[in-house]
Every structure is written in structure tokens, then in C-alpha cells.
Amino acid sequence: MTETIKIRARMKGDHVEIRLLIPHPMESGRRKDAGGQLIPARFIQSLTVDVAGRRVIDAHLSGSVSRDPYFVFKVDGAQPGDAVSVRWQDNTGEVQENQALIV
């Protein structure tokens, strides 16, 4: 896959709001293509988010999550300039990582 994880991390008062857009097909393995053949399963299995070296999200996903998932969450204890690191791995073994700074 050529697109990368899009990360927005902005201070909102005393917490940071983190928004993630993850380009991924998220195929469950149950849909069929135009020829009636099953589309192989391909979905994100693990998602981790670290803020300033501290793990804040350790999620285990499945094929029930929609294509190009979008996540929003708030984290306390972060400061502008801290790094937000995101990593996912799917069931085919593909891994993608990206990092952004909190503004």
C-alpha cells in the first residue's frame, strides 16, 4: 500500500486530541468480487499509539472494522512538541508506521 497513516495531534486545553486516518482495504474475507469469488481476508489486527514514548493505545482489531478506519481519541499528560507514533500490522504481515508532533 502506498498511502500512509495520516495523524493530526492538537492540544485542546489540558489534553491532546489525536485523529488517525488509516488507508487500508479492511476486507473481512466474506465479500465476493464481480466474478463471484471470495475476496481474501485482509484487515488490521493490531494498532498501537505511543505519545512521548508512553503507550496510550494497544488495540486488537478484526475484519468488522470499516475500510480506511478513522479514529479520534483524547490523551492527558502530553505537551506541544511531543511525538505521536502510530503502528499497525495486518493479517498478511504488512506493517506501517508514522509519526507526528503535537501542535
HUQUI-V921307 format. One record per backbone hydrogen bond with DSSP energy under -1.0 kcal/mol. NH is the residue of the N-H (numbers start at 1). CO is the residue of the C=O. Records with the same first field share a line. If there is no record, write none. Layout:
BEGIN
NH=CO  CO
END
This chain:
BEGIN
6=21
8=19
10=17
12=15
15=12
16=75
17=10
18=73
19=8
20=71
21=6
22=69
27=42
33=37
36=33
39=31
42=27
45=89
46=89
47=59
48=87
49=57
50=85
51=54
52=83
54=51
56=49
57=49
59=47
61=45
65=62
68=24
71=20
73=18
75=16
81=102
82=79
84=100
85=50
86=98
87=48
88=96
89=46
90=94
91=43
93=90
96=88
98=86
100=84
102=82
103=9
END
